[in-house]
């Protein structure tokens, strides 16, 4: 039976990681640096070369790689297949040239400095790869992922992830060539591995295309939110595991899963469910990289590592900026894109150990290369920050046309609720061609919306993470069209607190809720039946012989009187939603115009009710 000590044994390292993050990241953010740098330095401090609070960084990295996996899943969610196809020139052309030229240049310099051919090849490729986690984190912090240079940088990163399976298959051939071995066995193994990988990708695509949406619809209908979170993690980690088993990277599998769900109605809810796990695990990954830096080795070889670090970063920036310029980016954007791609990538910590196992890289060279890769990840964000600051002070050159904005993230209007009211509202907005994102947590409403071609996503509008991932931070107007009074007011409070630039337009159920909404300073509110009842009354007046002008004047007068009474009632005693009887007594239907005659009942029961009402009013 497990003891209390067994249960508590995992707590010290967890508390160490959390403490390092809580202390390190805010310090570097206050200094104007990226959170990535804070995590990396925190890892150095708590690692074996620092305070030795964590003595086995490899254990942490095996878990923290899930942060990169979840990051790629979210990136896939925000990228539609059509946009991926539009990036094919950058993925295949720019990505191939970047990896090839950088690997050839860095490997060639290594060979000239005394490395063997095999070691120079492995180290050159490892340093030519870029840090996906670092680059995407920097682009997200700058909000530049959807910019032209951000899209080009992402295309390069995607090609690198795709190329990993080929690189890992190539290393045994290089080792065999160096030892005089034949290549026929390698060729057969490589073809078999490639076939297995292609079959796995096709299988995942088919399951994702025809199975994921029905699967999530079934879970959403159950109403269990925690099950949706579990399902999201199951899909991401399951796909990542399948891809790893066939030789592809876990990150590639997660990206593929996100891409398959990019056009799903559940996209925003999934992003909101995954985001907390992604943030924490990604921070853990950066700390594990910092822990892998051997300060003793760095101290012994500080001059050579310093020159190599600066040289590797400058070479990559120069080559990549030139390639960006060749593919149409202006120079300022080319330098920004090159800077975020300058640090060595996560896969350097995979390729270099494999190269050592195959005998291509000797022990000392491998350790120095790993230290060099880690230091570039440490120095790279600082260099990118400095360069971005310098470029921002320069006159901005004309930019190439922007890529189509990520759907949802740039919508001008966010509509929460797709019931009968929200449906009509969307008809009006879409008739003007406005960009609209709609979220609803009713699966049946989502099915109805699909028939109209509206962009509707599954999500709970009372959750801040769902609002954020649905684009509330960039929406000009947030229209709240749900019929739950408490949820409506909660959303109003969230939007006002977290997204003050957005205007709040609210559909309310009754007069009580209208006064509560006015008390929260919403920009516009309307009772769901008020205007329709006025229109109905106007039509009735016209049917009774009044001219359209006179009927319109009468309706406008009622509207003004009603608004004046609302303002007076709002200025009175605060409402208590928790005491509905008290609220209804205070706010009850009353004539806006003095009646010409007193009410009378048509039967004894009605007369009795009216008499009691008059007695209560007099008392």
C-alpha positions as CSV (number, residue, x, y, z in Angstrom):
1,X,0.0,0.0,0.0
2,X,1.3,3.4,-1.0
3,X,2.5,5.6,1.9
4,X,2.1,9.3,2.3
5,X,5.7,9.7,1.4
6,X,5.2,7.9,-1.9
7,X,2.4,10.3,-2.7
8,X,4.4,13.3,-1.7
9,X,7.6,12.3,-3.6
10,X,6.5,14.0,-6.8
11,X,5.6,17.3,-5.1
12,X,9.1,18.8,-4.6
13,X,10.0,18.9,-8.3
14,X,6.6,20.1,-9.3
15,X,6.8,22.9,-6.7
16,X,10.3,23.7,-7.9
17,X,9.1,24.1,-11.5
18,X,6.1,26.2,-10.5
19,X,8.2,28.4,-8.2
20,X,10.9,29.0,-10.9
21,X,8.2,29.9,-13.4
22,X,6.4,32.3,-11.1
23,X,9.6,34.1,-10.1
24,X,11.6,34.0,-13.4
25,X,9.0,34.8,-16.0
26,X,7.5,38.0,-14.4
27,X,11.1,39.3,-13.9
28,X,12.0,39.0,-17.5
29,X,8.6,40.4,-18.6
30,X,9.2,43.4,-16.5
31,X,12.5,43.8,-18.2
32,X,10.7,43.8,-21.5
33,X,12.0,40.4,-22.6
34,X,10.1,37.4,-23.8
35,X,8.6,34.8,-21.4
36,X,10.7,32.2,-23.3
37,X,13.9,33.8,-22.0
38,X,12.5,33.7,-18.4
39,X,11.7,30.0,-18.6
40,X,15.2,29.2,-20.1
41,X,17.1,31.2,-17.4
42,X,14.9,29.6,-14.7
43,X,15.8,26.2,-16.1
44,X,19.5,27.1,-15.9
45,X,19.2,28.2,-12.3
46,X,17.3,25.1,-11.0
47,X,19.2,22.6,-13.2
48,X,22.2,20.5,-12.4
49,X,24.6,23.3,-13.4
50,X,22.8,25.8,-11.2
51,X,21.3,25.2,-7.8
52,X,20.8,21.4,-8.6
53,X,17.2,21.5,-7.4
54,X,16.4,19.3,-10.4
55,X,19.1,16.7,-11.1
56,X,17.5,14.9,-14.1
57,X,16.5,17.3,-16.8
58,X,15.9,14.4,-19.3
59,X,12.9,13.3,-17.2
60,X,11.3,16.7,-17.3
61,X,11.9,17.0,-21.0
62,X,10.1,13.8,-21.8
63,X,7.0,15.3,-20.2
64,X,7.5,18.8,-21.4
65,X,7.6,17.8,-25.0
66,X,3.9,17.6,-24.7
67,X,3.9,21.4,-24.6
68,X,5.3,21.5,-28.1
69,X,2.7,18.9,-29.2
70,X,-0.2,21.0,-27.8
71,X,1.3,24.2,-29.3
72,X,1.3,22.6,-32.8
73,X,-2.3,21.4,-32.3
74,X,-3.5,24.9,-31.6
75,X,-1.6,26.2,-34.6
76,X,-3.3,23.6,-36.7
77,X,-6.7,24.7,-35.3
78,X,-6.0,28.2,-36.5
79,X,-4.9,27.2,-40.0
80,X,-7.4,26.0,-42.6
81,X,-6.4,23.4,-45.2
82,X,-7.1,25.9,-48.0
83,X,-4.6,28.3,-46.4
84,X,-2.1,25.5,-46.0
85,X,-2.4,24.8,-49.7
86,X,-1.8,28.5,-50.4
87,X,1.4,28.3,-48.5
88,X,2.8,25.4,-50.5
89,X,5.3,27.6,-52.4
90,X,6.8,28.7,-49.1
91,X,6.7,25.3,-47.5
92,X,8.3,23.4,-50.3
93,X,10.4,26.1,-51.9
94,X,11.5,28.4,-49.0
95,X,11.6,25.5,-46.5
96,X,13.8,23.3,-48.7
97,X,16.2,26.1,-49.5
98,X,16.4,27.3,-45.8
99,X,17.2,23.8,-44.5
100,X,19.6,22.9,-47.3
101,X,21.6,26.2,-47.4
102,X,21.9,26.5,-43.6
103,X,22.9,22.9,-43.1
104,X,25.4,23.0,-45.9
105,X,27.0,26.3,-44.6
106,X,27.1,25.4,-40.9
107,X,28.2,21.8,-41.7
108,X,30.9,23.1,-44.0
109,X,32.3,25.4,-41.4
110,X,32.3,22.5,-38.9
111,X,34.2,20.3,-41.4
112,X,36.7,23.1,-42.0
113,X,37.2,23.4,-38.2
114,X,38.2,19.7,-37.9
115,X,35.0,17.7,-37.6
116,X,34.6,14.5,-39.6
117,X,32.3,14.5,-42.5
118,X,29.6,12.6,-40.7
119,X,29.8,14.8,-37.6
120,X,29.7,17.9,-39.7
121,X,26.6,16.7,-41.5
122,X,24.7,15.8,-38.3
123,X,25.7,19.0,-36.5
124,X,25.0,21.2,-39.5
125,X,21.5,19.8,-39.9
126,X,20.8,20.0,-36.2
127,X,21.8,23.7,-36.1
128,X,20.0,24.5,-39.3
129,X,16.7,23.4,-37.8
130,X,14.8,26.1,-36.0
131,X,13.1,26.1,-32.6
132,X,9.4,25.7,-33.3
133,X,8.3,26.5,-29.8
134,X,10.5,29.6,-29.5
135,X,9.6,31.0,-32.9
136,X,5.8,30.5,-32.5
137,X,5.9,31.8,-28.9
138,X,7.7,35.0,-30.1
139,X,5.2,35.4,-33.0
140,X,2.2,34.9,-30.7
141,X,3.6,37.5,-28.2
142,X,4.0,40.0,-31.1
143,X,0.6,39.0,-32.6
144,X,2.4,38.5,-35.9
145,X,1.6,34.9,-36.6
146,X,-1.0,35.9,-39.2
147,X,1.3,38.5,-40.8
148,X,3.1,37.8,-44.1
149,X,6.5,37.2,-42.5
150,X,4.9,35.2,-39.7
151,X,3.2,32.9,-42.2
152,X,6.5,32.4,-44.1
153,X,8.3,31.6,-40.8
154,X,5.6,29.1,-40.0
155,X,5.9,27.5,-43.4
156,X,9.6,27.0,-42.8
157,X,8.9,25.4,-39.4
158,X,6.3,23.1,-40.9
159,X,8.7,21.9,-43.6
160,X,11.3,21.2,-40.9
161,X,8.8,19.1,-39.0
162,X,7.9,17.2,-42.2
163,X,11.6,16.6,-43.0
164,X,12.5,15.0,-39.7
165,X,11.4,11.5,-40.7
166,X,13.6,11.7,-43.8
167,X,16.5,13.0,-41.8
168,X,16.3,10.3,-39.2
169,X,16.1,7.7,-42.0
170,X,19.1,9.3,-43.7
171,X,21.5,9.1,-40.7
172,X,21.9,5.3,-40.8
173,X,22.9,5.5,-44.5
174,X,25.5,8.2,-43.7
175,X,26.9,5.9,-40.9
176,X,27.0,2.9,-43.2
177,X,28.7,4.9,-45.9
178,X,31.3,6.1,-43.5
179,X,32.0,2.5,-42.5
180,X,31.9,1.0,-46.0
181,X,28.5,-0.6,-45.5
182,X,26.1,-1.1,-48.4
183,X,22.9,1.0,-48.9
184,X,20.5,-1.6,-50.2
185,X,19.3,-2.6,-46.7
186,X,18.9,1.0,-45.8
187,X,16.9,1.7,-49.0
188,X,14.4,-1.1,-48.3
189,X,14.0,0.1,-44.7
190,X,13.6,3.7,-45.7
191,X,10.9,2.8,-48.3
192,X,9.1,0.6,-45.7
193,X,9.2,3.4,-43.2
194,X,7.9,6.0,-45.7
195,X,5.1,3.7,-46.8
196,X,4.1,3.1,-43.1
197,X,4.1,6.9,-42.5
198,X,2.0,7.7,-45.5
199,X,-0.5,5.0,-44.6
200,X,-0.8,6.3,-41.1
201,X,-1.3,9.9,-42.3
202,X,-4.0,8.7,-44.7
203,X,-5.7,6.8,-41.8
204,X,-5.6,9.8,-39.5
205,X,-7.0,12.0,-42.2
206,X,-9.9,9.7,-42.9
207,X,-10.8,9.3,-39.2
208,X,-10.5,13.0,-38.7
209,X,-12.5,13.9,-41.7
210,X,-15.5,11.6,-41.1
211,X,-15.3,10.7,-37.4
212,X,-14.2,13.6,-35.2
213,X,-17.2,16.0,-35.7
214,X,-19.8,13.3,-35.0
215,X,-17.7,12.2,-32.0
216,X,-17.6,15.7,-30.5
217,X,-21.3,16.3,-31.3
218,X,-22.2,13.2,-29.3
219,X,-20.0,14.4,-26.3
220,X,-21.3,17.9,-26.5
221,X,-24.9,16.7,-26.4
222,X,-24.1,15.0,-23.0
223,X,-23.5,18.4,-21.5
224,X,-20.4,17.2,-19.6
225,X,-17.7,19.9,-20.1
226,X,-14.9,17.9,-18.5
227,X,-15.6,15.1,-21.0
228,X,-15.0,17.5,-23.9
229,X,-11.6,18.4,-22.3
230,X,-10.7,14.8,-21.9
231,X,-11.7,14.1,-25.5
232,X,-9.6,17.0,-26.8
233,X,-6.5,15.7,-25.0
234,X,-7.3,12.1,-26.3
235,X,-7.4,13.3,-29.9
236,X,-4.3,15.3,-29.6
237,X,-2.1,12.9,-27.7
238,X,-3.5,9.9,-29.6
239,X,-2.7,11.3,-33.0
240,X,0.7,12.4,-31.7
241,X,1.5,8.9,-30.5
242,X,0.4,7.3,-33.8
243,X,2.7,9.6,-35.7
244,X,5.6,8.9,-33.4
245,X,5.1,5.2,-33.8
246,X,5.5,5.4,-37.6
247,X,8.6,7.6,-37.5
248,X,7.0,11.1,-37.8
249,X,7.3,13.6,-35.0
250,X,4.6,13.9,-32.3
251,X,4.4,17.6,-33.1
252,X,3.6,16.8,-36.7
253,X,0.8,14.4,-35.5
254,X,-0.7,17.1,-33.3
255,X,-0.6,19.7,-36.1
256,X,-2.4,17.3,-38.3
257,X,-5.1,16.7,-35.7
258,X,-5.5,20.4,-35.3
259,X,-5.7,21.0,-39.1
260,X,-8.5,18.4,-39.4
261,X,-10.5,20.2,-36.7
262,X,-9.8,23.7,-38.1
263,X,-13.1,24.0,-39.8
264,X,-15.0,22.1,-37.0
265,X,-17.8,23.8,-35.1
266,X,-16.0,22.8,-31.9
267,X,-12.8,24.6,-32.8
268,X,-12.9,27.4,-30.3
269,X,-14.1,25.3,-27.4
270,X,-11.2,22.8,-28.1
271,X,-8.7,25.6,-28.2
272,X,-10.0,27.0,-24.9
273,X,-9.8,23.5,-23.3
274,X,-6.2,22.8,-24.5
275,X,-4.7,26.3,-23.9
276,X,-4.0,25.9,-20.1
277,X,-2.2,22.6,-20.6
278,X,-0.3,24.0,-23.5
279,X,1.0,27.0,-21.6
280,X,2.2,25.1,-18.6
281,X,3.8,22.3,-20.5
282,X,5.5,24.6,-23.0
283,X,7.0,26.5,-20.1
284,X,8.3,23.3,-18.7
285,X,9.9,22.4,-22.0
286,X,11.8,25.7,-22.1
287,X,13.0,25.1,-18.5
288,X,14.2,21.6,-19.5
289,X,16.2,23.1,-22.3
290,X,17.8,25.6,-19.8
291,X,18.6,22.7,-17.5
292,X,20.4,20.8,-20.3
293,X,23.0,23.6,-20.5
294,X,26.2,22.3,-18.9
295,X,27.7,25.4,-17.3
296,X,30.9,23.6,-16.5
297,X,31.4,22.7,-20.2
298,X,30.5,26.3,-21.2
299,X,33.0,27.7,-18.7
300,X,35.8,25.5,-20.1
301,X,35.0,26.4,-23.7
302,X,33.4,29.8,-23.3
303,X,35.4,31.5,-26.1
304,X,34.8,28.9,-28.7
305,X,31.1,28.6,-27.8
306,X,30.7,32.4,-27.8
307,X,32.1,32.7,-31.3
308,X,30.2,29.7,-32.5
309,X,26.9,31.0,-31.0
310,X,27.2,34.4,-32.5
311,X,28.5,33.0,-35.8
312,X,25.6,30.4,-36.1
313,X,22.9,33.0,-35.4
314,X,24.4,35.6,-37.8
315,X,24.8,33.0,-40.6
316,X,21.2,31.8,-40.2
317,X,19.8,35.3,-40.0
318,X,21.8,36.4,-43.2
319,X,20.8,33.3,-45.2
320,X,17.2,33.2,-44.1
321,X,16.7,36.9,-44.6
322,X,18.1,36.6,-48.1
323,X,15.7,33.8,-48.9
324,X,12.8,35.7,-47.5
325,X,13.7,38.6,-49.7
326,X,14.0,36.2,-52.7
327,X,10.5,35.0,-52.0
328,X,9.1,38.6,-52.0
329,X,9.3,39.8,-48.4
330,X,10.5,43.4,-47.8
331,X,13.8,43.6,-46.0
332,X,12.4,44.6,-42.6
333,X,10.0,41.7,-42.6
334,X,12.8,39.4,-43.9
335,X,15.0,40.3,-41.0
336,X,12.2,39.8,-38.5
337,X,11.4,36.4,-39.9
338,X,15.0,35.4,-39.9
339,X,15.5,36.4,-36.3
340,X,12.7,34.2,-35.0
341,X,14.1,31.3,-36.9
342,X,17.7,31.8,-35.8
343,X,17.8,29.6,-32.6
344,X,18.5,25.9,-33.1
345,X,15.5,23.6,-32.8
346,X,14.1,21.1,-30.4
347,X,15.0,18.3,-32.8
348,X,18.7,19.1,-32.3
349,X,18.3,17.3,-28.9
350,X,17.0,14.3,-30.9
351,X,19.4,14.2,-33.9
352,X,22.6,14.7,-31.9
353,X,22.1,11.8,-29.5
354,X,21.1,9.6,-32.5
355,X,24.3,10.7,-34.3
356,X,26.3,9.7,-31.2
357,X,24.6,6.3,-31.1
358,X,25.4,5.7,-34.7
359,X,29.1,6.7,-34.2
360,X,28.8,9.8,-36.5
361,X,29.5,12.2,-33.6
362,X,32.0,11.6,-30.9
363,X,31.2,12.4,-27.3
364,X,33.0,15.7,-26.8
365,X,31.7,17.1,-30.1
366,X,28.2,16.0,-29.3
367,X,28.2,17.6,-25.9
368,X,29.5,20.9,-27.3
369,X,26.9,20.8,-30.1
370,X,24.1,20.2,-27.6
371,X,25.4,23.1,-25.5
372,X,25.7,25.3,-28.6
373,X,22.1,24.5,-29.6
374,X,20.8,25.3,-26.1
375,X,22.7,28.5,-25.9
376,X,21.3,29.7,-29.3
377,X,17.8,29.1,-27.8
378,X,18.8,31.2,-24.8
379,X,20.4,34.0,-26.8
380,X,18.1,33.9,-29.8
381,X,15.0,35.6,-28.2
382,X,17.2,38.4,-26.8
383,X,18.6,39.0,-30.3
384,X,15.2,38.9,-31.9
385,X,13.9,41.4,-29.3
386,X,16.8,43.8,-29.9
387,X,16.5,43.5,-33.7
388,X,12.8,44.1,-33.6
389,X,13.3,47.2,-31.4
390,X,15.9,48.5,-33.9
391,X,13.6,47.8,-36.9
392,X,10.6,49.3,-35.3
393,X,12.4,52.7,-35.2
394,X,13.1,52.5,-38.9
395,X,10.6,53.7,-41.4
396,X,8.3,50.9,-42.3
397,X,8.7,49.7,-45.9
398,X,5.6,48.9,-48.0
399,X,4.3,45.5,-47.0
400,X,3.1,42.8,-49.3
401,X,-0.6,42.1,-49.2
402,X,-1.7,40.5,-46.0
403,X,-2.6,36.8,-45.9
404,X,-6.3,36.2,-45.2
405,X,-6.8,36.7,-41.5
406,X,-7.3,33.7,-39.3
407,X,-11.1,33.1,-39.2
408,X,-12.6,34.2,-36.0
409,X,-9.5,36.0,-34.8
410,X,-10.3,39.1,-37.0
411,X,-14.1,39.0,-37.1
412,X,-15.6,42.4,-36.5
413,X,-18.6,41.0,-34.7
414,X,-18.8,38.2,-32.2
415,X,-22.4,36.9,-31.7
416,X,-23.0,34.7,-28.6
417,X,-26.1,32.6,-29.0
418,X,-27.7,31.3,-32.2
419,X,-31.4,30.9,-31.2
420,X,-34.3,32.5,-33.0
421,X,-33.0,36.0,-32.0
422,X,-29.4,35.4,-33.0
423,X,-30.4,33.8,-36.2
424,X,-32.2,36.9,-37.4
425,X,-29.4,39.1,-36.3
426,X,-26.9,37.1,-38.3
427,X,-29.1,37.4,-41.4
428,X,-28.8,41.2,-41.1
429,X,-25.0,41.2,-40.5
430,X,-24.2,38.7,-43.2
431,X,-26.4,40.5,-45.7
432,X,-23.8,43.3,-45.5
433,X,-20.9,40.9,-45.9
434,X,-19.6,41.6,-42.4
435,X,-17.1,39.1,-40.8
436,X,-19.0,37.4,-38.0
437,X,-18.0,34.7,-35.5
438,X,-20.9,33.0,-33.7
439,X,-20.6,30.6,-30.7
440,X,-23.3,28.5,-29.1
441,X,-23.3,25.6,-26.7
442,X,-26.5,24.0,-28.1
443,X,-25.6,21.2,-30.6
444,X,-29.0,21.5,-32.3
445,X,-28.5,25.2,-33.0
446,X,-25.1,24.4,-34.5
447,X,-26.7,21.9,-36.8
448,X,-29.3,24.5,-37.8
449,X,-26.7,27.1,-38.5
450,X,-24.8,24.7,-40.8
451,X,-27.7,24.6,-43.2
452,X,-27.4,28.4,-43.6
453,X,-23.7,28.4,-44.1
454,X,-23.0,30.5,-41.0
455,X,-19.7,30.2,-39.2
456,X,-20.9,28.9,-35.9
457,X,-18.7,27.2,-33.3
458,X,-19.4,25.1,-30.2
459,X,-18.5,26.9,-27.0
460,X,-19.7,28.3,-23.7
461,X,-19.8,32.1,-23.9
462,X,-19.5,32.5,-20.1
463,X,-16.0,31.2,-20.2
464,X,-13.2,33.8,-20.6
465,X,-11.0,31.3,-22.4
466,X,-13.7,30.6,-25.0
467,X,-14.3,34.4,-25.5
468,X,-10.6,35.0,-25.9
469,X,-10.0,32.2,-28.4
470,X,-13.2,33.2,-30.3
471,X,-11.8,36.7,-31.0
472,X,-13.5,38.9,-28.5
473,X,-10.2,40.8,-28.0
474,X,-10.3,42.0,-31.6
475,X,-14.1,42.2,-32.2
476,X,-15.6,45.7,-32.5
477,X,-19.0,44.5,-31.2
478,X,-20.0,41.6,-29.0
479,X,-23.7,40.7,-29.4
480,X,-25.1,38.7,-26.5
481,X,-28.2,36.9,-27.7
482,X,-28.8,34.1,-25.1
483,X,-31.9,33.7,-23.1
484,X,-30.2,33.0,-19.7
485,X,-30.4,36.2,-17.7
486,X,-27.6,35.4,-15.3
487,X,-25.3,34.1,-18.0
488,X,-26.0,37.2,-20.1
489,X,-24.9,39.5,-17.2
490,X,-21.8,37.4,-16.5
491,X,-20.7,37.7,-20.2
492,X,-21.3,41.4,-20.0
493,X,-19.0,41.6,-17.0
494,X,-16.3,39.5,-18.6
495,X,-16.3,41.5,-21.8
496,X,-16.2,44.9,-19.9
497,X,-13.3,43.6,-17.7
498,X,-11.2,41.8,-20.3
499,X,-12.1,43.4,-23.6
500,X,-12.9,47.0,-22.9
501,X,-12.5,48.1,-26.5
502,X,-15.5,45.9,-27.6
503,X,-19.0,47.4,-27.5
504,X,-21.7,45.2,-25.9
505,X,-25.0,44.8,-27.6
506,X,-27.4,42.8,-25.4
507,X,-30.7,41.1,-26.0
508,X,-32.6,41.0,-22.7
509,X,-35.7,39.0,-21.8
510,X,-37.8,41.4,-19.7
511,X,-37.9,44.8,-18.1
512,X,-36.0,43.6,-15.0
513,X,-33.1,42.3,-17.0
514,X,-33.1,45.5,-19.2
515,X,-32.6,47.6,-16.1
516,X,-29.8,45.3,-14.9
517,X,-28.1,45.6,-18.2
518,X,-28.4,49.4,-18.2
519,X,-26.8,49.4,-14.7
520,X,-23.8,47.6,-16.3
521,X,-23.4,50.4,-18.9
522,X,-24.0,48.2,-21.9
523,X,-23.8,50.1,-25.2
524,X,-27.2,48.9,-26.4
525,X,-29.9,46.7,-25.0
526,X,-33.3,45.6,-26.4
527,X,-36.1,43.5,-25.0
528,X,-36.6,40.6,-27.4
529,X,-40.4,41.3,-27.9
530,X,-40.5,45.0,-27.5
531,X,-39.9,46.3,-31.0
532,X,-42.0,43.5,-32.5
533,X,-44.9,44.3,-30.2
534,X,-44.6,48.0,-31.2
535,X,-44.6,47.0,-34.9
536,X,-47.6,44.8,-34.2
537,X,-49.4,47.7,-32.5
538,X,-48.7,50.1,-35.3
539,X,-50.1,47.7,-37.8
540,X,-53.2,47.3,-35.6
541,X,-53.7,51.1,-35.5
542,X,-53.5,51.3,-39.3
543,X,-56.0,48.5,-39.6
544,X,-58.4,50.6,-37.4
545,X,-58.2,53.5,-39.8
546,X,-55.3,55.7,-38.6
547,X,-52.9,57.0,-41.2
548,X,-49.4,55.4,-41.2
549,X,-47.9,58.7,-40.1
550,X,-50.2,59.0,-37.1
551,X,-49.7,55.4,-36.1
552,X,-45.9,55.9,-36.3
553,X,-46.1,59.0,-34.1
554,X,-48.1,57.1,-31.5
555,X,-45.6,54.2,-31.5
556,X,-42.7,56.6,-31.2
557,X,-44.4,58.3,-28.3
558,X,-44.8,55.0,-26.5
559,X,-41.2,54.1,-27.1
560,X,-40.0,57.4,-25.6
561,X,-42.3,57.1,-22.6
562,X,-41.1,53.6,-22.0
563,X,-37.4,54.6,-22.2
564,X,-38.0,57.5,-19.7
565,X,-39.7,55.1,-17.3
566,X,-36.8,52.7,-17.7
567,X,-34.3,55.4,-16.7
568,X,-36.4,56.4,-13.7
569,X,-36.7,52.8,-12.6
570,X,-33.0,52.2,-13.0
571,X,-32.3,55.2,-10.8
572,X,-34.5,53.7,-8.0
573,X,-33.7,51.1,-5.5
574,X,-31.2,48.4,-6.8
575,X,-32.9,45.2,-8.1
576,X,-32.4,41.9,-6.3
577,X,-32.4,39.1,-8.9
578,X,-32.2,36.7,-6.1
579,X,-35.6,37.8,-4.8
580,X,-37.8,37.6,-7.9
581,X,-41.1,38.3,-6.1
582,X,-39.7,41.7,-4.8
583,X,-38.4,42.5,-8.3
584,X,-41.7,41.7,-10.0
585,X,-43.6,43.8,-7.5
586,X,-41.5,46.8,-8.2
587,X,-41.2,46.3,-11.9
588,X,-44.7,45.4,-13.2
589,X,-46.7,46.4,-16.3
590,X,-48.1,49.9,-15.9
591,X,-49.8,52.1,-18.4
592,X,-47.6,54.8,-20.0
593,X,-50.7,56.9,-20.7
594,X,-53.5,57.6,-18.2
595,X,-56.5,55.3,-19.0
596,X,-59.8,56.9,-19.9
597,X,-61.9,54.5,-17.8
598,X,-61.4,52.3,-14.8
599,X,-61.1,48.6,-15.4
600,X,-64.0,46.3,-14.6
601,X,-64.4,42.6,-14.8
602,X,-66.8,40.7,-17.0
603,X,-67.5,38.1,-14.3
604,X,-67.5,37.9,-10.5
605,X,-64.1,36.2,-10.3
606,X,-62.4,38.9,-12.4
607,X,-64.1,41.7,-10.4
608,X,-62.7,40.1,-7.2
609,X,-59.2,40.0,-8.6
610,X,-59.4,43.7,-9.7
611,X,-60.7,44.7,-6.3
612,X,-57.8,43.0,-4.5
613,X,-55.4,44.7,-6.8
614,X,-56.9,48.2,-6.2
615,X,-56.8,47.5,-2.4
616,X,-53.2,46.6,-2.6
617,X,-52.3,49.7,-4.6
618,X,-54.2,52.0,-2.1
619,X,-52.6,50.3,0.9
